[in-house]
Amino acid sequence: MQIRKASLEDFQIINDLAIKTWHVAYDKILSPEQLNYMLEMMYSLVAITEQIAVKGHHFLLLSENNKYLGFASYELNYKPGVTKLHKLYVLPETQGKGAGRLLIQKIEEAARANTNHKVSLNVNRYNSAVNFYLKNDYAKIAEEDINIGNGYLMEDFVMEKSLL
Ligand SMILES: CC(C)(COP(=O)(O)OP(=O)(O)OC[C@H]1O[C@@H](n2cnc3c(N)ncnc32)[C@H](O)[C@@H]1OP(=O)(O)O)[C@@H](O)C(=O)NCCC(=O)NCCS
């Protein structure tokens, strides 16, 4: 498996991977309306352009044999000394083969290289990915309900890992 940095030119690859992973990950957690609202909010060309060009989010693409299998995004110095993991998605048929761990390790490496001492993330409280993060030494530190408009809430855990 290989990981490379992504740019805006990779928008379509990221968008395709998001659509393929989101339905499997969230169909039982979110209504179809909320799922589509969130996909548009987070993965439209306008949204991804803003994340990369304005907010400075870094995107990673994981591939094997020239096929893209997953992606992640993160933001260095989201708060002083803290990297925020914004997105981490691996295609359903690829899950459980170490791709998620490779991506999260790459983000932790980037955080350390930039003297960030902590990685923080939000994950839906009903998403079994919580267990993936626990396995990778992230701890639940808070619960957060975030109003994302249109009457929708994101019901999250905040999880953190110290890199010290
Ligand atoms: C969560 C996700 C990124 C993990 O990636 P992955 O490639 O499947 O995970 P890995 O194969 O690297 O697993 C690493 C370890 O975590 C464990 N693990 C992975 N997913 C798990 C889960 N849902 N529940 C319990 N353990 C899990 C694996 O068993 C493995 O443990 P091991 O070292 O003892 O073998 C991936 O399953 C995914 O994309 N899920 C759907 C999208 C999603 O919810 N993303 C997170 C949004 S915040």
PDBQT file of the ligand as one rigid body, heavy atoms in Angstrom, charges set to zero:
ROOT
HETATM    1  C1  LIG A 201     -12.299   3.161  10.812  1.00  0.00    +0.000 C 
HETATM    2  C2  LIG A 201     -11.418   2.801   9.615  1.00  0.00    +0.000 C 
HETATM    3  C3  LIG A 201     -10.756   4.042   9.057  1.00  0.00    +0.000 C 
HETATM    4  C4  LIG A 201     -10.344   1.820  10.098  1.00  0.00    +0.000 C 
HETATM    5  O1  LIG A 201      -9.531   1.456   8.990  1.00  0.00    +0.000 OA
HETATM    6  P1  LIG A 201      -9.186  -0.074   8.684  1.00  0.00    +0.000 P 
HETATM    7  O2  LIG A 201      -8.262  -0.097   7.542  1.00  0.00    +0.000 OA
HETATM    8  O3  LIG A 201     -10.462  -0.853   8.571  1.00  0.00    +0.000 OA
HETATM    9  O4  LIG A 201      -8.465  -0.485  10.054  1.00  0.00    +0.000 OA
HETATM   10  P2  LIG A 201      -7.111  -1.362  10.213  1.00  0.00    +0.000 P 
HETATM   11  O5  LIG A 201      -7.232  -2.581   9.376  1.00  0.00    +0.000 OA
HETATM   12  O6  LIG A 201      -5.929  -0.495  10.012  1.00  0.00    +0.000 OA
HETATM   13  O7  LIG A 201      -7.240  -1.768  11.754  1.00  0.00    +0.000 OA
HETATM   14  C5  LIG A 201      -6.298  -1.473  12.746  1.00  0.00    +0.000 C 
HETATM   15  C6  LIG A 201      -6.743  -2.144  14.030  1.00  0.00    +0.000 C 
HETATM   16  O8  LIG A 201      -8.001  -1.592  14.460  1.00  0.00    +0.000 OA
HETATM   17  C7  LIG A 201      -8.994  -2.614  14.544  1.00  0.00    +0.000 C 
HETATM   18  N1  LIG A 201     -10.247  -2.089  14.029  1.00  0.00    +0.000 N 
HETATM   19  C8  LIG A 201     -10.456  -1.472  12.845  1.00  0.00    +0.000 A 
HETATM   20  N2  LIG A 201     -11.738  -1.108  12.728  1.00  0.00    +0.000 NA
HETATM   21  C9  LIG A 201     -12.349  -1.531  13.852  1.00  0.00    +0.000 A 
HETATM   22  C10 LIG A 201     -13.673  -1.459  14.318  1.00  0.00    +0.000 A 
HETATM   23  N3  LIG A 201     -14.641  -0.885  13.595  1.00  0.00    +0.000 N 
HETATM   24  N4  LIG A 201     -13.949  -1.996  15.537  1.00  0.00    +0.000 NA
HETATM   25  C11 LIG A 201     -12.973  -2.599  16.277  1.00  0.00    +0.000 A 
HETATM   26  N5  LIG A 201     -11.681  -2.678  15.883  1.00  0.00    +0.000 NA
HETATM   27  C12 LIG A 201     -11.388  -2.154  14.684  1.00  0.00    +0.000 A 
HETATM   28  C13 LIG A 201      -8.473  -3.723  13.644  1.00  0.00    +0.000 C 
HETATM   29  O9  LIG A 201      -9.007  -4.977  14.035  1.00  0.00    +0.000 OA
HETATM   30  C14 LIG A 201      -6.989  -3.641  13.855  1.00  0.00    +0.000 C 
HETATM   31  O10 LIG A 201      -6.635  -4.272  15.065  1.00  0.00    +0.000 OA
HETATM   32  P3  LIG A 201      -5.389  -5.300  15.162  1.00  0.00    +0.000 P 
HETATM   33  O11 LIG A 201      -4.167  -4.428  15.094  1.00  0.00    +0.000 OA
HETATM   34  O12 LIG A 201      -5.570  -5.951  16.471  1.00  0.00    +0.000 OA
HETATM   35  O13 LIG A 201      -5.503  -6.216  14.005  1.00  0.00    +0.000 OA
HETATM   36  C15 LIG A 201     -12.232   2.087   8.504  1.00  0.00    +0.000 C 
HETATM   37  O14 LIG A 201     -12.801   0.922   9.029  1.00  0.00    +0.000 OA
HETATM   38  C16 LIG A 201     -13.299   2.953   7.894  1.00  0.00    +0.000 C 
HETATM   39  O15 LIG A 201     -13.041   3.656   6.925  1.00  0.00    +0.000 OA
HETATM   40  N6  LIG A 201     -14.532   2.873   8.433  1.00  0.00    +0.000 N 
HETATM   41  C17 LIG A 201     -15.670   3.551   7.860  1.00  0.00    +0.000 C 
HETATM   42  C18 LIG A 201     -15.514   5.023   7.840  1.00  0.00    +0.000 C 
HETATM   43  C19 LIG A 201     -15.352   5.644   9.198  1.00  0.00    +0.000 C 
HETATM   44  O16 LIG A 201     -16.159   5.421  10.070  1.00  0.00    +0.000 OA
HETATM   45  N7  LIG A 201     -14.285   6.438   9.349  1.00  0.00    +0.000 N 
HETATM   46  C20 LIG A 201     -13.999   7.157  10.575  1.00  0.00    +0.000 C 
HETATM   47  C21 LIG A 201     -14.667   8.481  10.545  1.00  0.00    +0.000 C 
HETATM   48  S1  LIG A 201     -14.304   9.432  11.999  1.00  0.00    +0.000 SA
ENDROOT
TORSDOF 0
